[in-house]
Amino acid sequence: MKKLFAKHGLPPFLSNRDLMWVTLFISLFSIIAIVTGALYNLGIGLILLGLACVGMIISFNAMNRVGEGAYRYLSDVAYQIRRGEEESLLEMPMGVMILDSNSQIAWINPYLQPYFSQQNVLGKRLNDAAPGLKSLITQYWDSNQNHVITWNHHHFVILIQKAYRTIYLLDITPYYNIKLKSRDEKLSIGEIFLDNYAEVTQSMSDQNVSNLHNYVTNMLSEWAHQFGIYLKQLDDDHFMILSYTKSLMSAEGDKFKILDQIRNHTSKQNLPLTLSMGIAYGKGTLDGLAKQAQSDLNLALGRGGDQVVVKARGQQARFYGGKTNPMEKRTRVRARMTSQALQELIKESDQVIVQGHMHPDMDALGACLGVHRIARMNNKQCWIVLRKEKRHSDVQQLLDTIKKDPKIGDAFVSPADAVKKATDKSILVMVDHSKPSISISQKLYERLHKRVVIIDHHRRGEEFPAHPLLVYIEPYASSACELITEMISYQSQDEPINKIEATAMLSGIVTDTQSFSIRTGTRTFDAASYLRSAGANVDLMHQFMQENLTSYLDRDHLISRVELNKHRDIALVVGEKNRVYDPVTAAQAADSLLTVRGVVASFVATKRPDGLIGISARSDGTYNVQLIMERLGGGGHLSSGATQIKGASMSKIQQMLKKAIKEVNKQERPNDHSTKK
């Protein structure tokens, strides 16, 4: 009976709910049977009572044994689990480390001990035992995700349980090395093109052409051999390269200095030859990589050449080179052919719609008027898309003058009206930009995305219409007005350009060249001469370009906020967080800062009327501001760039701009990594 009852007075098996209910059922049934028997016969009731007591004792003992067996089984299972957990912590191939509240190592399992060079680390501060590991743990302390880290020449997957101050480390070095090897041995395909080979060699003797060709081929062959790259010549000015990704990364680490070597050597011979590369790597078929390489080469050429574009599928392109102003390589033949191609497209369409970029300047508006004139020369209706917004004084004065001419003034429409007027046979001409995201009307672009013509003088960026009908991008030109002026000269002159249009286009050229002081070639003066002969009014142009007092004072106020880097050759201006500036005023301030002695580049960041933060960048041609603007989502030229950023404070913009300048300087100017007053 002692075994039947526990210390607390109840049988142990009654702690099991299932056995307890069985016991209660048997007991209740026995009581009913005894009472019923006693009512009929007392003797029978006593006999039943005795049998019930004996049966209950036997049943209770049996169920008690069952309960004890179950308890022992569960205890054994729990013991095995605990023992398995303890042994797994000691034997499993994963490092486990527990830290106390003072960041001292309270315990590590034997697997992790050898990574500490067999030193006894228990009780030591982690920062003393393994400083590198301490910094990595601090970096991911608040993360509940897996991370791959490198410590003590090994690669680990790390997981931190902050609540238990426990760190798990799984050594994946062999698998990580296999992954690296697989990545390094992936194939990359590239194309090399000598940008101006035809122009350089057209007036050379056969012997000099042969010497130049041998020099370039030998230099490229030595470069390819240096990095383990396969080089195959396809034409006099066209090569193909094949390499492993590891070789490509080595060439990237060298910054593709082959571009500078060939350019510098040929320049000394008065035969400045430049080359461009487009390289693709990563996942995909060989056919897909080849197409990507061709696309990268087109991007490099569209940005002015003399540079390398490297891109993996699904990633952003990386640019190398492009450190100098592109030389004027376009020919009048291409201008004439483009003009004729545009003429054919206009004749096949029912109407022309032209738009510039958001907040158009004199170049964009003048280019729109030039396209309008080309459409009129071909007897087609042309609509110029323009938003109703506050404009800079020069643009507003030009518009006020244009609207006095009913033939031109009636051509301006709002973005909404332009979308309504567009048909499947209409063509959209994008001038002075090639990024749909900065067009005046993106809805109009989406409506006519298969019927797009691009005329621009900025370097082509990654964002670009998928299948344009015609592309005329010449980074060597001073302005979009210059390009369109040349195209007008090849059109029928039955309805020639009028004085207002000529004046507007000349104003666009003068504005973008800062009165012919930058990005000015012989073709620029030819275009200006053509416009002047067509009736461009210089006095009227100067009236357009006169500033109002507010813009003048705003520009001077921005200049007064300038800060310079430690070499005092990069100027940075950040406007007040609550003050709005006209984008043209900010651009003029950036231009003005270049007149300061010693300043080679200037950046002006201000809040715009549309709520965005705009950055205008300028340089004297010795510093590539385009690289910095591209890091911030914009673009432009080597000597002129801009971007617009949404949802950031002025202080944040200042940090982003300084960081971008520092990163570019680290590559191009290693001794200049900061800006200060």
C-alpha positions as CSV (number, residue, x, y, z in Angstrom):
1,M,0.0,0.0,0.0
2,K,3.0,2.3,0.5
3,K,3.7,2.2,-3.1
4,L,0.1,3.0,-3.9
5,F,0.2,6.5,-2.5
6,A,2.7,9.2,-2.9
7,K,4.0,11.5,-0.3
8,H,1.2,14.0,-1.0
9,G,-1.5,11.3,-0.4
10,L,-2.4,10.5,-4.0
11,P,-1.3,7.7,-6.2
12,P,1.3,8.9,-8.7
13,F,-0.7,7.7,-11.7
14,L,-3.5,10.2,-10.8
15,S,-1.3,12.9,-12.1
16,N,-2.0,11.6,-15.6
17,R,-5.3,13.0,-16.7
18,D,-6.2,10.0,-18.9
19,L,-5.6,7.5,-16.1
20,M,-7.4,9.7,-13.6
21,W,-10.6,9.7,-15.7
22,V,-10.4,5.9,-16.1
23,T,-10.0,5.5,-12.4
24,L,-13.0,7.8,-11.7
25,F,-15.1,5.8,-14.2
26,I,-14.3,2.4,-12.6
27,S,-14.8,3.8,-9.1
28,L,-18.2,5.3,-9.9
29,F,-19.3,2.1,-11.7
30,S,-18.3,0.0,-8.7
31,I,-20.1,2.3,-6.2
32,I,-23.3,2.0,-8.3
33,A,-23.0,-1.8,-8.5
34,I,-22.5,-2.1,-4.7
35,V,-25.4,0.2,-3.8
36,T,-27.7,-1.7,-6.2
37,G,-26.7,-5.1,-4.8
38,A,-27.1,-3.9,-1.2
39,L,-30.7,-2.7,-2.0
40,Y,-31.6,-6.2,-3.1
41,N,-29.6,-8.2,-0.6
42,L,-27.2,-7.0,2.1
43,G,-25.1,-10.1,1.9
44,I,-24.7,-9.7,-1.9
45,G,-23.8,-6.1,-1.3
46,L,-21.1,-7.0,1.2
47,I,-19.7,-9.6,-1.2
48,L,-19.6,-7.0,-4.0
49,L,-18.0,-4.5,-1.7
50,G,-15.2,-6.9,-0.9
51,L,-14.7,-7.8,-4.6
52,A,-14.7,-4.1,-5.5
53,C,-12.0,-3.4,-2.9
54,V,-9.8,-6.2,-4.1
55,G,-10.4,-5.2,-7.7
56,M,-9.6,-1.6,-7.0
57,I,-6.4,-2.5,-5.2
58,I,-5.3,-4.7,-8.1
59,S,-6.4,-2.0,-10.7
60,F,-4.7,0.8,-8.8
61,N,-1.4,-1.2,-8.5
62,A,-1.6,-2.0,-12.2
63,M,-2.3,1.6,-13.3
64,N,0.4,2.8,-10.8
65,R,2.9,0.5,-12.5
66,V,1.8,1.8,-15.9
67,G,2.2,5.4,-14.6
68,E,5.6,4.8,-13.2
69,G,6.7,3.1,-16.4
70,A,5.6,6.0,-18.4
71,Y,7.3,8.4,-16.0
72,R,10.5,6.4,-16.2
73,Y,10.3,6.3,-20.1
74,L,9.8,10.1,-20.3
75,S,12.6,10.7,-17.8
76,D,14.9,8.4,-19.9
77,V,13.9,10.3,-23.1
78,A,14.5,13.7,-21.4
79,Y,17.8,12.5,-20.2
80,Q,18.8,11.2,-23.6
81,I,17.7,14.6,-25.2
82,R,19.7,16.6,-22.6
83,R,22.7,14.3,-23.1
84,G,22.3,14.6,-26.9
85,E,22.2,18.4,-26.6
86,E,25.3,18.5,-24.4
87,E,27.2,16.1,-26.7
88,S,26.1,18.0,-29.8
89,L,27.4,21.2,-28.4
90,L,30.7,19.5,-27.7
91,E,30.9,17.4,-30.8
92,M,28.9,19.1,-33.6
93,P,31.0,20.8,-36.4
94,M,29.8,24.3,-35.6
95,G,31.3,26.9,-33.3
96,V,29.3,28.0,-30.3
97,M,30.4,30.8,-28.0
98,I,28.5,32.4,-25.1
99,L,29.4,35.8,-23.8
100,D,28.6,37.3,-20.4
101,S,27.3,40.7,-19.8
102,N,30.8,42.2,-19.8
103,S,31.6,40.7,-23.3
104,Q,33.8,38.1,-21.7
105,I,33.9,34.6,-23.1
106,A,31.9,32.5,-20.7
107,W,32.1,29.3,-22.8
108,I,33.0,28.0,-26.2
109,N,32.7,24.5,-27.6
110,P,35.8,22.4,-28.6
111,Y,35.1,23.0,-32.3
112,L,35.7,26.7,-32.0
113,Q,38.8,26.5,-29.7
114,P,41.4,25.9,-32.5
115,Y,40.4,29.1,-34.3
116,F,41.9,31.0,-31.3
117,S,45.3,29.4,-31.8
118,Q,44.8,27.0,-28.9
119,Q,45.0,29.8,-26.4
120,N,42.8,29.6,-23.3
121,V,40.1,32.2,-23.9
122,L,37.6,31.4,-21.2
123,G,37.1,34.4,-19.0
124,K,38.9,36.7,-21.4
125,R,37.3,39.7,-23.0
126,L,36.5,39.0,-26.6
127,N,38.2,42.2,-27.8
128,D,41.5,40.9,-26.3
129,A,41.1,37.3,-27.5
130,A,40.0,38.2,-31.1
131,P,39.6,41.9,-31.9
132,G,38.6,41.2,-35.5
133,L,35.8,38.9,-34.4
134,K,34.7,41.4,-31.8
135,S,34.1,44.1,-34.5
136,L,32.2,41.7,-36.7
137,I,29.9,40.6,-33.8
138,T,29.3,44.2,-32.9
139,Q,28.4,44.9,-36.5
140,Y,25.7,42.2,-36.6
141,W,24.7,42.2,-32.9
142,D,21.2,43.5,-33.5
143,S,20.6,41.4,-36.6
144,N,18.7,38.1,-36.4
145,Q,19.7,37.0,-39.9
146,N,22.6,34.9,-41.1
147,H,25.6,36.8,-42.5
148,V,28.9,35.6,-44.1
149,I,32.0,37.0,-42.5
150,T,35.7,36.6,-42.9
151,W,37.8,36.1,-39.8
152,N,41.3,34.6,-39.2
153,H,41.6,33.7,-42.9
154,H,38.4,31.7,-42.7
155,H,34.9,32.3,-44.0
156,F,32.0,31.8,-41.6
157,V,28.2,32.0,-41.5
158,I,27.4,33.8,-38.3
159,L,24.1,33.9,-36.4
160,I,23.7,35.8,-33.2
161,Q,21.1,35.1,-30.5
162,K,21.2,38.4,-28.7
163,A,18.8,37.4,-25.9
164,Y,21.0,34.5,-24.9
165,R,24.3,36.3,-25.8
166,T,25.2,33.2,-27.9
167,I,27.1,33.3,-31.2
168,Y,27.1,30.5,-33.7
169,L,29.9,30.2,-36.3
170,L,29.8,27.7,-39.2
171,D,33.1,27.4,-41.2
172,I,32.2,27.5,-44.9
173,T,35.7,28.2,-46.2
174,P,35.8,25.2,-48.6
175,Y,32.4,25.9,-50.0
176,Y,33.2,29.7,-50.2
177,N,36.4,29.0,-52.1
178,I,34.5,26.8,-54.5
179,K,32.0,29.6,-55.0
180,L,34.8,32.1,-55.7
181,K,36.5,29.7,-58.1
182,S,33.2,29.2,-59.9
183,R,32.7,33.0,-60.1
184,D,36.3,33.6,-61.2
185,E,36.0,31.0,-64.0
186,K,32.8,32.4,-65.5
187,L,33.3,33.7,-69.0
188,S,33.2,37.4,-69.9
189,I,32.9,38.8,-73.5
190,G,34.0,42.2,-74.6
191,E,34.4,44.4,-77.7
192,I,37.0,47.0,-78.3
193,F,36.5,49.8,-80.9
194,L,39.0,52.4,-82.0
195,D,36.8,55.5,-81.8
196,N,38.3,57.8,-84.4
197,Y,40.5,55.4,-86.3
198,A,39.0,56.3,-89.7
199,E,39.3,60.0,-89.1
200,V,42.9,59.8,-87.9
201,T,44.1,57.6,-90.7
202,Q,42.2,59.1,-93.7
203,S,45.0,61.5,-94.5
204,M,48.0,59.3,-93.5
205,S,50.3,57.4,-95.8
206,D,50.0,53.6,-96.0
207,Q,53.3,53.2,-94.1
208,N,52.1,55.5,-91.3
209,V,48.8,53.7,-91.1
210,S,50.6,50.4,-90.9
211,N,52.9,51.7,-88.1
212,L,49.9,53.1,-86.2
213,H,48.0,49.8,-86.6
214,N,51.0,47.7,-85.5
215,Y,51.5,49.9,-82.4
216,V,47.8,49.7,-81.3
217,T,47.7,45.9,-82.0
218,N,51.0,45.3,-80.1
219,M,49.8,47.4,-77.1
220,L,46.5,45.6,-76.9
221,S,48.2,42.2,-77.2
222,E,50.6,43.0,-74.4
223,W,47.7,44.3,-72.3
224,A,45.7,41.1,-73.0
225,H,48.7,38.9,-72.2
226,Q,49.3,40.7,-69.0
227,F,45.8,39.9,-67.7
228,G,45.3,36.5,-69.3
229,I,42.8,37.8,-71.8
230,Y,42.2,36.3,-75.3
231,L,42.3,39.0,-78.0
232,K,41.0,38.6,-81.5
233,Q,41.1,41.3,-84.2
234,L,37.9,41.5,-86.3
235,D,38.7,44.5,-88.3
236,D,41.2,47.4,-88.5
237,D,39.3,49.2,-85.7
238,H,37.4,46.4,-84.1
239,F,38.6,43.7,-81.6
240,M,36.9,41.0,-79.5
241,I,38.1,39.8,-76.1
242,L,37.3,36.7,-74.1
243,S,38.4,36.2,-70.5
244,Y,37.6,34.7,-67.1
245,T,35.9,37.0,-64.6
246,K,39.1,36.9,-62.5
247,S,41.1,38.3,-65.3
248,L,38.4,41.0,-65.9
249,M,38.6,42.0,-62.2
250,S,42.3,42.3,-62.4
251,A,42.0,44.6,-65.4
252,E,39.4,46.6,-63.5
253,G,41.8,47.0,-60.6
254,D,44.3,48.4,-63.1
255,K,41.6,51.0,-64.1
256,F,42.1,50.0,-67.8
257,K,45.2,52.1,-68.1
258,I,45.6,50.9,-71.6
259,L,43.3,53.7,-72.7
260,D,45.6,56.3,-71.3
261,Q,48.7,54.7,-72.7
262,I,47.4,54.6,-76.3
263,R,45.9,58.0,-76.1
264,N,48.9,59.7,-74.6
265,H,51.4,58.0,-77.0
266,T,49.4,58.8,-80.1
267,S,48.7,62.4,-78.9
268,K,52.5,63.0,-78.9
269,Q,52.5,62.0,-82.5
270,N,49.7,64.5,-83.2
271,L,47.5,61.5,-84.0
272,P,45.2,61.4,-80.9
273,L,43.6,57.9,-81.1
274,T,41.1,56.8,-78.5
275,L,39.4,53.5,-77.9
276,S,36.3,52.2,-76.2
277,M,35.3,48.9,-74.6
278,G,32.1,47.2,-73.8
279,I,32.4,44.1,-71.5
280,A,29.7,41.8,-70.2
281,Y,30.0,39.0,-67.7
282,G,27.9,37.0,-65.3
283,K,24.9,34.7,-65.8
284,G,23.4,34.0,-69.2
285,T,24.1,32.4,-72.5
286,L,27.1,33.2,-74.6
287,D,24.7,34.8,-77.1
288,G,23.2,36.9,-74.4
289,L,26.6,38.0,-73.1
290,A,27.7,38.9,-76.7
291,K,24.6,41.1,-77.1
292,Q,25.2,42.7,-73.7
293,A,28.8,43.5,-74.7
294,Q,27.6,45.2,-77.9
295,S,25.1,47.2,-75.8
296,D,27.9,48.2,-73.4
297,L,30.1,49.3,-76.3
298,N,27.2,51.4,-77.7
299,L,26.8,52.9,-74.3
300,A,30.5,53.8,-74.1
301,L,30.4,55.3,-77.6
302,G,27.1,57.2,-76.8
303,R,28.9,58.7,-73.8
304,G,31.6,60.1,-76.0
305,G,34.0,57.2,-76.3
306,D,37.5,56.9,-74.7
307,Q,36.1,54.8,-71.9
308,V,35.2,51.3,-70.8
309,V,31.7,50.1,-69.7
310,V,31.6,46.9,-67.6
311,K,28.3,45.4,-66.7
312,A,26.9,42.1,-65.3
313,R,23.3,41.2,-66.1
314,G,21.0,42.7,-63.6
315,Q,23.6,45.1,-62.1
316,Q,24.6,48.7,-62.7
317,A,27.2,49.4,-65.2
318,R,30.7,50.5,-64.1
319,F,32.6,53.1,-66.1
320,Y,36.3,53.6,-66.5
321,G,38.1,56.3,-68.4
322,G,36.3,59.3,-70.0
323,K,38.7,61.6,-68.1
324,T,39.1,64.0,-71.0
325,N,36.7,66.1,-73.1
326,P,35.6,64.0,-76.1
327,M,37.2,65.1,-79.3
328,E,35.0,66.2,-82.1
329,K,34.6,63.1,-84.2
330,R,31.2,63.5,-85.8
331,T,31.0,64.3,-89.4
332,R,28.8,66.4,-91.6
333,V,27.9,63.2,-93.4
334,R,26.2,61.8,-90.3
335,A,24.4,65.1,-89.7
336,R,23.1,65.1,-93.2
337,M,22.0,61.4,-93.1
338,T,20.3,62.0,-89.7
339,S,18.5,65.0,-91.1
340,Q,17.3,63.0,-94.0
341,A,16.2,60.1,-91.8
342,L,14.3,62.5,-89.6
343,Q,12.7,64.0,-92.7
344,E,11.5,60.5,-93.8
345,L,10.0,59.7,-90.4
346,I,8.2,63.1,-90.3
347,K,6.7,62.5,-93.7
348,E,5.5,59.0,-92.6
349,S,3.8,60.4,-89.5
350,D,0.6,62.4,-89.1
351,Q,2.1,64.9,-86.7
352,V,5.2,65.6,-84.6
353,I,5.3,66.1,-80.8
354,V,8.5,67.5,-79.3
355,Q,9.4,67.9,-75.6
356,G,12.5,68.8,-73.7
357,H,13.4,68.0,-70.1
358,M,11.6,69.1,-67.0
359,H,12.2,72.8,-66.3
360,P,13.5,73.5,-69.8
361,D,16.3,76.0,-70.3
362,M,17.2,78.0,-73.4
363,D,18.9,75.1,-75.1
364,A,15.9,72.8,-74.7
365,L,13.4,75.4,-75.7
366,G,15.5,76.5,-78.7
367,A,15.8,72.8,-79.8
368,C,12.1,72.4,-79.6
369,L,11.6,75.4,-81.8
370,G,14.2,74.0,-84.2
371,V,12.3,70.6,-84.5
372,H,9.1,72.6,-85.0
373,R,10.7,74.4,-87.9
374,I,11.8,71.1,-89.5
375,A,8.3,69.7,-89.2
376,R,6.9,72.9,-90.8
377,M,9.4,72.5,-93.6
378,N,7.9,69.1,-94.3
379,N,4.3,70.4,-94.1
380,K,3.5,68.6,-90.8
381,Q,1.9,69.9,-87.7
382,C,4.2,70.0,-84.7
383,W,3.2,70.5,-81.0
384,I,5.7,71.7,-78.4
385,V,4.9,70.3,-74.9
386,L,5.3,72.8,-72.1
387,R,4.1,72.9,-68.5
388,K,2.5,75.9,-66.8
389,E,5.1,76.7,-64.2
390,K,7.3,79.4,-62.9
391,R,10.2,79.8,-65.3
392,H,13.5,81.5,-65.2
393,S,13.5,85.1,-66.5
394,D,15.4,84.3,-69.8
395,V,13.0,81.4,-70.7
396,Q,9.9,83.5,-69.8
397,Q,11.1,86.4,-71.9
398,L,11.6,84.2,-74.9
399,L,8.2,82.6,-74.4
400,D,6.5,86.0,-74.2
401,T,8.2,87.0,-77.5
402,I,7.3,83.8,-79.2
403,K,3.6,84.0,-78.3
404,K,3.4,87.2,-80.3
405,D,3.9,85.1,-83.4
406,P,0.6,83.1,-83.9
407,K,2.3,80.5,-86.2
408,I,4.6,79.5,-83.3
409,G,2.6,80.5,-80.2
410,D,-0.3,78.3,-81.1
411,A,2.0,75.2,-81.2
412,F,2.5,75.1,-77.4
413,V,0.3,72.5,-75.6
414,S,0.1,71.1,-72.1
415,P,1.2,67.6,-71.3
416,A,-2.4,66.4,-70.9
417,D,-3.4,67.9,-74.3
418,A,-0.4,66.3,-75.9
419,V,-1.4,62.9,-74.7
420,K,-4.9,63.4,-76.1
421,K,-3.5,64.6,-79.5
422,A,-1.1,61.7,-79.8
423,T,-2.0,58.9,-82.3
424,D,-0.3,55.6,-83.3
425,K,1.2,57.4,-86.3
426,S,2.6,60.4,-84.3
427,I,6.3,60.6,-83.5
428,L,7.8,62.0,-80.3
429,V,11.0,63.9,-80.5
430,M,13.0,64.1,-77.2
431,V,15.5,67.0,-77.3
432,D,18.3,67.9,-74.9
433,H,17.8,64.7,-72.9
434,S,17.6,60.9,-73.4
435,K,16.2,59.8,-70.0
436,P,12.4,59.3,-70.1
437,S,12.2,59.9,-66.3
438,I,13.2,63.5,-66.7
439,S,10.9,64.3,-69.7
440,I,8.3,66.9,-69.3
441,S,5.6,64.3,-69.7
442,Q,6.4,60.6,-69.0
443,K,2.8,59.7,-69.9
444,L,3.4,61.0,-73.4
445,Y,6.6,59.0,-73.6
446,E,4.7,55.9,-72.5
447,R,2.0,56.6,-75.1
448,L,4.5,56.9,-77.9
449,H,7.4,54.8,-76.6
450,K,7.6,52.9,-79.9
451,R,7.7,56.1,-81.9
452,V,10.6,58.0,-80.3
453,V,13.4,60.1,-81.8
454,I,16.2,61.3,-79.6
455,I,18.4,64.3,-80.3
456,D,20.8,65.1,-77.5
457,H,24.3,66.3,-76.7
458,H,24.7,64.7,-73.3
459,R,26.4,61.4,-72.7
460,R,24.1,58.5,-72.8
461,G,23.2,56.9,-69.5
462,E,21.9,53.5,-68.5
463,E,18.3,54.7,-68.6
464,F,17.5,54.8,-72.3
465,P,14.4,54.2,-74.5
466,A,14.2,50.5,-75.5
467,H,13.6,50.8,-79.2
468,P,13.9,54.4,-80.5
469,L,13.3,55.0,-84.2
470,L,16.2,57.4,-84.5
471,V,19.0,58.3,-82.2
472,Y,21.3,61.3,-82.7
473,I,23.5,61.7,-79.6
474,E,26.7,63.6,-80.0
475,P,28.5,64.4,-76.7
476,Y,31.1,66.4,-78.8
477,A,28.5,69.0,-79.6
478,S,28.1,72.1,-77.5
479,S,24.3,72.0,-77.4
480,A,21.2,70.4,-78.8
481,C,20.6,73.6,-80.7
482,E,23.9,73.1,-82.5
483,L,22.9,69.6,-83.7
484,I,19.4,70.7,-84.8
485,T,20.8,73.8,-86.6
486,E,23.0,71.5,-88.7
487,M,20.0,69.3,-89.5
488,I,18.0,72.4,-90.5
489,S,20.6,73.4,-93.0
490,Y,20.0,70.1,-94.9
491,Q,16.2,70.5,-95.1
492,S,14.3,72.2,-97.8
493,Q,14.4,75.9,-97.4
494,D,10.9,76.6,-98.9
495,E,9.8,77.8,-95.4
496,P,13.1,78.9,-93.9
497,I,13.8,79.5,-90.2
498,N,12.5,82.8,-89.0
499,K,14.3,85.4,-86.8
500,I,12.7,84.5,-83.5
501,E,13.6,80.8,-83.9
502,A,17.1,81.6,-85.0
503,T,17.5,83.9,-82.1
504,A,16.2,81.3,-79.6
505,M,18.6,78.6,-81.0
506,L,21.5,81.0,-80.9
507,S,20.6,81.8,-77.3
508,G,20.7,78.1,-76.5
509,I,24.2,77.7,-78.0
510,V,25.5,80.8,-76.2
511,T,24.0,79.7,-72.8
512,D,25.4,76.1,-73.0
513,T,28.8,77.3,-74.1
514,Q,29.0,80.2,-71.6
515,S,29.4,82.6,-74.5
516,F,31.6,80.2,-76.5
517,S,34.1,79.6,-73.6
518,I,33.6,75.9,-73.0
519,R,32.7,72.9,-75.2
520,T,33.1,75.0,-78.3
521,G,34.4,73.5,-81.6
522,T,34.5,74.7,-85.2
523,R,31.1,73.3,-85.8
524,T,29.7,75.4,-83.0
525,F,30.9,78.6,-84.7
526,D,29.5,77.3,-88.0
527,A,26.1,76.7,-86.5
528,A,26.2,80.2,-84.9
529,S,27.2,81.7,-88.2
530,Y,24.3,80.0,-89.9
531,L,21.8,81.2,-87.4
532,R,23.2,84.7,-87.6
533,S,22.8,84.7,-91.3
534,A,19.2,83.4,-90.9
535,G,18.4,86.6,-89.0
536,A,19.3,85.8,-85.3
537,N,19.0,89.1,-83.4
538,V,22.0,89.5,-81.1
539,D,20.4,92.5,-79.2
540,L,17.2,90.5,-78.7
541,M,19.3,87.5,-77.5
542,H,21.0,89.7,-74.9
543,Q,17.6,90.9,-73.8
544,F,16.5,87.3,-73.3
545,M,19.6,86.5,-71.2
546,Q,19.3,89.6,-68.9
547,E,18.7,88.6,-65.3
548,N,16.1,90.1,-63.0
549,L,17.3,91.5,-59.7
550,T,16.0,88.6,-57.7
551,S,17.9,86.0,-59.7
552,Y,21.0,88.1,-59.5
553,L,20.8,88.5,-55.7
554,D,20.0,84.8,-55.3
555,R,23.0,83.8,-57.3
556,D,25.3,86.0,-55.3
557,H,23.8,84.7,-52.1
558,L,24.5,81.1,-53.1
559,I,28.1,82.0,-54.0
560,S,28.6,83.6,-50.6
561,R,27.9,80.1,-49.0
562,V,30.8,78.4,-50.8
563,E,33.1,76.0,-49.1
564,L,36.3,74.6,-50.6
565,N,38.2,71.3,-50.3
566,K,41.6,71.2,-48.7
567,H,43.3,71.9,-52.0
568,R,40.9,74.8,-52.6
569,D,40.1,73.6,-56.2
570,I,36.6,72.1,-55.7
571,A,33.8,74.5,-54.6
572,L,30.7,73.2,-52.8
573,V,27.6,75.2,-52.2
574,V,24.5,74.0,-50.2
575,G,21.5,76.2,-50.0
576,E,19.3,76.7,-47.0
577,K,16.8,74.0,-46.2
578,N,13.7,76.3,-46.3
579,R,14.7,78.5,-49.2
580,V,13.7,77.7,-52.8
581,Y,16.0,78.6,-55.7
582,D,15.4,78.6,-59.5
583,P,17.4,75.7,-61.1
584,V,18.8,78.1,-63.6
585,T,20.1,80.4,-60.9
586,A,21.8,77.4,-59.2
587,A,23.4,76.5,-62.6
588,Q,24.6,80.1,-63.1
589,A,26.1,80.1,-59.6
590,A,28.0,76.9,-60.4
591,D,29.3,78.5,-63.6
592,S,30.3,81.7,-61.8
593,L,32.4,79.7,-59.3
594,L,34.6,78.4,-62.1
595,T,35.8,82.0,-62.7
596,V,37.5,81.9,-59.2
597,R,41.2,81.3,-59.6
598,G,42.2,77.7,-58.9
599,V,38.7,76.3,-58.9
600,V,38.4,73.4,-61.3
601,A,35.0,72.1,-60.3
602,S,31.9,73.4,-58.6
603,F,28.7,71.9,-57.1
604,V,25.6,73.8,-56.1
605,A,22.8,72.0,-54.3
606,T,19.5,73.8,-53.7
607,K,15.8,73.1,-53.1
608,R,13.8,73.4,-56.3
609,P,10.3,74.8,-56.8
610,D,9.0,71.2,-57.3
611,G,10.2,70.1,-53.9
612,L,13.2,68.1,-55.2
613,I,16.8,68.8,-54.3
614,G,18.7,69.8,-57.4
615,I,22.5,69.6,-57.8
616,S,24.3,71.5,-60.6
617,A,27.9,70.5,-61.3
618,R,30.4,72.3,-63.5
619,S,34.1,71.9,-64.3
620,D,36.8,73.5,-66.4
621,G,37.3,70.2,-68.3
622,T,40.1,68.8,-66.1
623,Y,37.7,67.2,-63.6
624,N,35.0,64.8,-64.5
625,V,31.8,65.9,-62.7
626,Q,29.7,63.4,-64.6
627,L,31.1,60.5,-62.6
628,I,29.9,62.2,-59.4
629,M,26.4,63.0,-60.7
630,E,26.0,59.5,-62.0
631,R,26.6,58.2,-58.4
632,L,23.7,60.4,-57.3
633,G,21.4,59.2,-60.0
634,G,22.0,62.0,-62.6
635,G,24.4,62.5,-65.5
636,G,25.6,65.0,-68.0
637,H,29.0,65.8,-69.4
638,L,32.6,65.6,-68.1
639,S,32.4,69.4,-67.6
640,S,28.6,69.7,-66.9
641,G,26.2,67.6,-65.0
642,A,23.1,67.6,-62.8
643,T,20.8,65.5,-60.8
644,Q,17.5,65.7,-58.8
645,I,17.0,63.8,-55.5
646,K,13.6,63.3,-53.8
647,G,12.9,62.8,-50.1
648,A,16.2,63.9,-48.6
649,S,17.2,66.8,-46.4
650,M,19.7,69.4,-47.3
651,S,22.1,68.1,-44.7
652,K,21.7,64.6,-46.1
653,I,22.3,65.8,-49.6
654,Q,25.5,67.5,-48.4
655,Q,26.8,64.3,-46.9
656,M,25.9,62.3,-50.0
657,L,27.6,64.8,-52.3
658,K,30.8,64.9,-50.2
659,K,30.8,61.1,-50.1
660,A,30.5,60.9,-53.9
661,I,33.3,63.4,-54.3
662,K,35.5,61.5,-51.9
663,E,34.8,58.2,-53.7
664,V,35.6,59.6,-57.1
665,N,38.7,61.4,-55.8
666,K,39.9,58.2,-54.2
667,Q,40.1,56.8,-57.7
668,E,41.1,59.8,-59.7
669,R,42.9,62.0,-57.1
670,P,44.1,59.8,-54.2
671,N,45.5,62.8,-52.3
672,D,42.2,64.7,-52.1
673,H,39.5,62.9,-50.0
674,S,37.7,65.7,-48.2
675,T,36.1,69.1,-48.4
676,K,36.3,71.8,-45.8
677,K,35.9,75.5,-45.4
